[in-house]
Amino acid sequence: MYKQEVTLQNETGLHARPASLFVKEASRFSADVKVLKDGKEYNAKSIMGILSMGAGKGDTILIQAEGDDAKDAVEALVKLVNDNFNE
């Protein structure tokens, strides 16, 4: 398992467009990818899961993955967040 924490810096957090980009990126990998926030676990490949998380600007989330490309998946998602979802 590979995991890394990241803090959301974009204005809208993980809502609508950023959530869609996040799920699309997570779905490129075969690894089982989860996001943890406030002790709850969410499926990173589910748009409803990510939206229900209610993650906003300044929130810290933990991205973790398990599987063949787990490290690549986590690093790609952390990069997406750190790049402010290419906004």
C-alpha positions, 0 to 999 in steps of 0.5 A, a space after each residue: 500500500 502507498 499513501 500520501 497526504 495532500 491539502 486542497 488549495 483550489 477555491 472550490 475544493 473537490 466539487 464538480 469539475 475538480 471532482 470529475 478530473 480527480 475520478 477520471 485520473 484515479 480511474 486510469 489506474 488498476 490499483 484500488 484507490 481510496 481517499 480518507 477524510 475525517 476518518 471516513 473512507 471514499 472510493 476515488 473512482 466514484 464521482 458520488 463518493 468524492 462529491 459526498 466527501 465535501 472536501 473544501 479549500 484547506 482540507 487535508 485528505 489522505 490518498 491511498 492505493 493498493 495494487 500494481 500501480 499504487 505508487 503511480 496512482 497516488 503520485 498522479 492524484 497528488 500532482 493533480 491536487 497540487 496543480 490546483 486541478 489545472 485551473 
